[in-house]
């Protein structure tokens, strides 16, 4: 289950006028584009860099380069009137792809995303993604930033994301993996634990059921890094069943080895509505293939 881009009324395609906004002291020594990405997570870093190149973002009254170092206290001003919309590309094209919409209103769309549907266009997936499907479902999404309020809720740890994960081996007890994640130093399409340079990542896991060669876990995320559960479970020697990237090729159980995808399912999402503040939650039943695998393992 995935949340889409929200559509709050105080955001638009253009940058906002923010007179008096200052670079916080905690960003001292950072590049300007990195500091802006932290301050305004609703805009992509590449979009912010583009606005810097166009001179639409000014630092202490003057144009500035992305790589300029900041020291805290600098004043940021955006020239919203001159910003142009991004040019259409294959990656942001609308595509007629069926979606299972669980909830929708003027601010929020909740999608029960099937396994195998990539979320964002990227290397090897230039189209056919959830984003392309959402742009067909609601064309106005092309005119708003990436996330906004929900990004801030995730940063504040108020979005609750629970997953069911079938991990290989016997997990003896509940636990927490607290290990920063970043791009693998050599295999750039993979993520890895990166000490001293990765982004904060924390996964709580609880044992739900044990089988001869695997353990069913409930995983709760405090952070939402790419491949977080997959990398964290692999780091404690219990990779996901069916994970050919971070896992084992042989588990000793033919049923586990034959499972054609990662045995991971987002089953519960809870958050505060971005407009009303009401607490909301949704649950998604196990996919048929995952449920059948568990039944097979129970009849050993």
N, C-alpha and C positions, 0 to 999 in steps of 0.2 A: 504494500500500500504506500503510495507516494503522495506528497502534497505538491501542488503546482505552484507556479508564480501567483502571488496574490495581486489584488488590484486595488490598493488603497487610494483614497482620493487625493492625498497630498503628494503623490509622486507623478511625474510625467516623463516623457522621453528626454526632455532637456534637463540640464543640471539646474539645481535649485539656487536661488539667491540666498546666500547664507552670510549676511554681514555680521562681522564680529566673531565668526567661528575661528577657533585657534587650534593649532597643532598642540596636542597634549604633551606634557613633559615625558611621558612614558615612551614617546616615539623619538626621543633624542637620539641622533646618530643614524636614523633610518633614511632611506631614499624617500623623496617626496611622494612618488607614486605608491610606495608601500604604505606610507602614513595615510594617504587618501583612501586606499583600499580598506584600511582598518576603520576609518571614520565613516565611510559611506559604503557599506557592504552591499547595498541594493544596486550598485553599479559595478560592472565588471572592471577589472584592472586595465584591460585593453581600452575600454571606453574612456576611462579616466585619463589614460596616457594620450589618447586621441584629442581629448579636450585640452590637455596641457599643450600639445603641439600646435593647436589652433589658437592658443593664447586665451582660451575662454576661462581658464582657472588661473587666478593671479595670487601670488604670494607676496604679502606686504606691499600690495599695489603694483607689482611688476610681474611680467610673464616669467615663468620658470621652467626648467627642464625636468623630466621625470627623474633623472639620476641625481638631482641636487639633494644634498644632505640637509636635513632639518634638525633643529635643536630644541624645539618646544617654544610655544608662545607666538609663533608666526601667525599672521592673520590670513585667512583664506577667503577669497571672494570668487563667485562664479558669475559669468556673464550668460544668463539663461537665454537671452533674446536671440543670440546668433547661432545657437547650436542647431545642426542639421540632423535629420534622422539617419540611422545607419543604412548603407546601401543594401538592397536585397541580395541574398546569397542562397546557394543550395541548402546550407545549414539552417537558415531561418525560413525556409519555404514551408507553406502549409501542405500537409498530406492527409488524405482521407484514410485514417487508420482507426479502427474501432477502439473505443475506450470504455472501461467499466467505471462510470462516474458514481461514486458513493455519496458525495455531497457537493452541492454547488449553490453559491449565492453571489452577490455582487462583489464580494471581497475574496472569496476562497473557493478553490476547487480541490476536492480530495479524490484521487484516482487509486483504484485497486489495480496496481500494475502487474501484468503477468510476467512470469519468469522469461528471460530472454529479450525483453524489450529494453533497449538501451535508453537511458534518460536523456543525455545530451549528445549532439553530434561531436565527433572527435575522430582520431586516427582510426581508419577502417570502418567508421560509421558516419559517413557524411550526411546520411538521410535515414528515413525510416525509424526515427527515434520518438520518444514520448514528447519531446518539445515540438517536433514537426506535427504530431497528432494534435497537440493542444492548440497550435496555431490554426489548424483547420476547425477545431471545435469552437474556438473563441478568437477570432482574428485580432481583437483589441489587445490581446496579450503581447503582440509585437511592439506595442507603443509604450510599454512600461518596463522598469528595471527588473532585474533578475528576481529579487525577493523582498528586501526591505524588512518589514515588521517581523516576518518569520525568522529571518536571519538573526535578528536581535533576540528573539525568544530563544533560539538555539544557543546563542552566546550566553544568555542568562540561565540556561539549563531548565527552562520551563516547558520545552517541547519534550514529551515522553515518547520514546520509540522502543518497542519491544519486539524481539525476533525469536523465532524458534530455529535452533541450529542442531543438526545431527553431526556431532564431532566423533572422529575416529578414536578408538581406544576407550579406556575406562577413566573417566574424570572422577576423582575420589571425593571432592568436596566443592562447595560454592567458592567463588573467588572474584578477584578484580585483576584485570590487566591494565596497568598504567604505564604506557610506553608511547613516546612521540613517534609520529609517522611522517614519512616524506617519500619522494621518488627514490627508487632503487638506484644506486650509484652507477650501475652498468646497464641493467635492463630497464630502460626508462618507461616502459609500459606497465611496470610492476611498482607496487608500493613496498616499503620496508620500514622496520624500526630504525629511526635515525636519532641517535643520542647527540644532544648538543646542537641540533639544527632542525629537527622535525617539529611538526605542529602537535600541540597537546592532544592526546587521545586516551580515553578511558572507557573500558568495557566491563560491565558487571555481568557475571554469569552464574546461573543457579541450575543445579542438577534436577531434572524432572523425571527421567527414566533411564535405566541402564540396560544395555543388551550385551551379548557376548563380546562383540567387537566394536561397539559404538555407544555413545551416551547422548541422549536428547537433552539439550540445554535451553533455558530461556536466557537470552542476552538482552541487557538494557544498556543503551548508549547514553553516555554523558556528552559525547562529542559526535560529530558526524563526518569523519574523514573517509576518503575513498578507500574501499576494501577493508575498512577497519576491523570488522569481526573476523574476516578471513585471515588477515595478517596476525591479529592478536591471538586467535586460537592456534594457528600454526606455530606461533612463538612459544607456546606452552606444550608443544608436541601433541596437540589434538586438533589437527586440521579438519576442515569440513569434509564430509563424504562428498565425492563427486567434484572436488576442487582440483582440477588438473594443473593449475598455476601454482598454488601454494601448498597443495596436499601431496599425498602419497599416490603412487600408481597402483599399489596392491595393499589391501587391508587384511587379507586372509578370509574375507567373506565375499563370495561372488556377487551377491545381491548389492552390496555396497559398492563394489568395484564397477558394476554395470550401470549404476545410477548416472544418467547422462548430463547432469548439471550440479551446481553447488546445492547441497541440501540446506537451504537457508530460506526462511519465510518471514516477511514483515507482517506480524499478526495483530499488533495493536499500535494505534497512534492517538495521542492525546495532546491538546494544546488549548490556549486561550484564543477565542475568536478575535482576529485583528481589529475589528470595528467595535464589537459589543463588549469584549472582555469575558464573555461567558466561557466556562470550561466545557470543552467538547471532546468526545472520544469515539473512535471507530475500531472495529475488529474485522479481520479477514480470515475466513476458514482456510485450512490447509489445502493446497492444490491436490488434485487427485493422485498424482504420481508420488508425492511426498507422503500422503496419508497411506497409500498402498505399501510403500516401503516400510513404514513403521509397523503396519499390520503383519507383514511378512516376517519382520524381525521378532515380533511378539510370539510367533508360532514356531520357535526353534525347538 
